[in-house]
Amino acid sequence: MTETATSNQTVVEHIEPNAVCRSGWSWRWWLAVLVGLVVSVPLVYLLSLAALLPFYLGLFFFILFGLLIGAAVYRVASPARPYHGGSVLLGTTLLVVVCWTGSIVLEAERFPQQMAGEAIESARHLDGRTAQQFRDEVADSVRNFLSERYPPGGVLGYMRWSLTSSVLNKADIEGLRKTIKSSQSKHGWAIRVVLSIALLGFGIGSQTFSLRAPCTPREADGVDHTA
């Protein structure tokens, strides 16, 4: 009996220090979040390219890259878990917001040049301009169109256009010879946005939220106590 009690006490002593949630401002947790943000930099660029893939194929990458970002955070933070649930939720939300916002900003910045590329394919003549000059002029016309019709233009103007129109008429853009439609309709774009945020959050959260769970005896001291 004495030996059994001593053994149980030893297990408790190993578990207790790890069973207490760290402060919401634990330095290791926020270091892990910072690592996740660094890892996300190249992935955000890839997400901005994948977002407009047809048939919502790009949504797969929001899950995949979310898992990669979450795994990096978990790797750094796990030795000191568990953490306060509020800090895990806040850090995870920060990662999702920064990653998704970065992808939509890059997507919006690339939009005028994409439309210029489509315009040059249908151009009958360039009126003495080089192909690059033609693309630059169309791109500037697209930017002005967004600023005037969907103020304040830029990223917000692109989002407003995507949600309410998703069509560029040839009368609206100088140099455009035919009406151009986005690869996703206004309703399809809205659905894609909601799903991309949800799937990115699922990918990251599936890794980070497990950091709120207390350590088991096996994890606490590396010994299997279930036998």
N, C-alpha and C positions, 0 to 999 in steps of 0.2 A: 504493500500500500504506500509506504513512504517513498519507495523508488518511483512508483507511478505518479505520485503527486509531484515529485521533484521534476520528472520528465514533462508533465503538463505545464508546470510553472516555467520551465525553460522555453517551451513553445510560446507561451503567452508573452514572455519577455522579448522574444524575437519578433512577434507580430505587432505588439503595441506601438513601437516607434513608427512603424510603417502604416498603421491603421488610422493614424490621425491625419486628416486632410491638411495639406500645406496651405499657407496663406494665399489669398487671392492674388497677391503680388509676388509670389515665389519667383525668384530670379531665374531658376532653371526652366520653369514653364514658359516665361516670356522670352528666354533665350531660344527655346524650341520654336516658339512662334516666329521669331526673327529668322531662324534657319528656314522655316517653311516659306516665308516671304521671299528669301533669296532663291530657294529652289524653284519657286513659282515664276521667276522672271522669264526664263526661256519658254516655259509652258504657256504663259499668258499669250505670248506671240503666236504660238501654234494654235491655241484656242480661238484666237481672232480669225485665223484662216479656216479653221474647221467649222466654225459656227454656221456658215452659210452653205455648207454642203447639202446637196439635194436629199430629199426624203429623211431629213433629220439624222443623217448618218453621223454628223458632227457631235451629236449628243453623247455618243459613246466615249468620246475623248474627255468630256467633262467629268465622267465617272472615273476613267482611267487616270487622268492627271490629278484628280482630287485624291485618289488613293495614294498616288506617289507623294503628293505634298503631305498628306496626313501621315504616311509612313515615316517621312523624314522627321516630322514633329514628334511622333511617338518614339522614335529611336533616341532622340536627344532627351526627351522628358521622362521616359519610363523609369530610369533608375531611382527617381525621387517621388514616384507616385505613392498614394493618390493625391490629387489636387482638389481644391475647392471647386464644386460644380459650377459656380458662377464664373470663376476665372476661365475654366475650360470652355464654357459657352461663349464668353466674351472673346476669347482668343480665336476660337473656331469661326465665329461670326466675322471677326476682323479679316481672317484669311479668305473667307468666301467673298466678302465685299470687295476687298482689294483685288483679288484675282479676277472676279467677274467684271468689275469696273475697268480694269486694265484691258481686258479683252474687247469690251465694247468701245473703248476709246480708240484702240488701234483699228478696229473694224470701221469706225466712223471716219478716221483720218484717211484710210485707204479708199473709201467710197468714191470721192471725186475722180481719182485716177482710174478706178475700175470702170466708171461710166465713160470716161474719156477713151479708154481702150475699146469699149464696145462701140463708141461713136465712130472711131477711125475705121473700124471694119466695114461700116456701111457708107463711109464718105465717098462721094463720087470724084471729087477733086479737092486739092488742098490750097488752091489759089496762091501758089508760090511759096507756101509755108512748108517747113520741114515737118515730118511726122511728130517730132517732139514738140515743136511749137504748136501744132494743132492740138495735141493732147493737153498741153498746159493751158491753152485758151479754153478748151471745153471744161477742164477741171476747175478753172477759175469761175466759169459761168455756173457750174453746179454749186460751188461754194456760195456765190452771190444769190443763187436761187433759194438755197436753204436759209440764208440770212434774211432775205426779203419775205419769203412766203411762210417760213417756219422759224421765226425768231426764237432765240438769239442766234440761230445757225450753229455751226460746229457740231459737237457731239449731241447736244440737246435737240438741235434742228434735225439732225439725221434720225434721231429716235422718234421725233414727232412725225416726220415724213414716213418712216417705216410703219408706224402705228396707224396712220390715217390715210395714206395713199399707196406708197410703194411703187408708184409709176412716175416716170419722167416723160412728159409729152414733148414732141419735137418743137412745138411752138414756145416752150419754156426755156430751152437751152440752145444757145447760139451754136451752130455747127452740127446740131443733131438732125439726122435725116429720117429717123424713125422713132416711134415711141419705144422706150425701154422700160421693161418691168423687172423688179427685183426677183431674185430666184425664190423668194418667199413672199407670199401675199401678206397684206397687213395683219390678217388674223393669224396666219401661219407664223409670222414673225413674233407676235405677242405670245403665242403658245410656246415657241422655241425659247423665248426669254425666260418664261416661267419654269419650263422644264430644265433649262441649263443651270439656273440658280439652284433648283431643287436637287439636281443630280450632282452638281459640284459640292453642295453642302453635304449630301449623303456620302460622297466619296471621302471627303476630309473628315467628317464627323464619325464615320464608321471606325476610324483609327483613333481620333483624339478623345472621343467620349468614353472609351474604355479606360482612360487614365483616371477617371473618377472612382473606379472600383477599388476596394481595399485589397491588399495583397493576401493571397492564400498562404497557408503554412508552407507549402512547397516553394512559393515564390519568395517568401520572407527569408528562409535560411538555406534554401537549396536542398532540403532533406524531405523525402516523401514520408509524411506522417499519417497517410491514409491506411497503411498496411497494418 
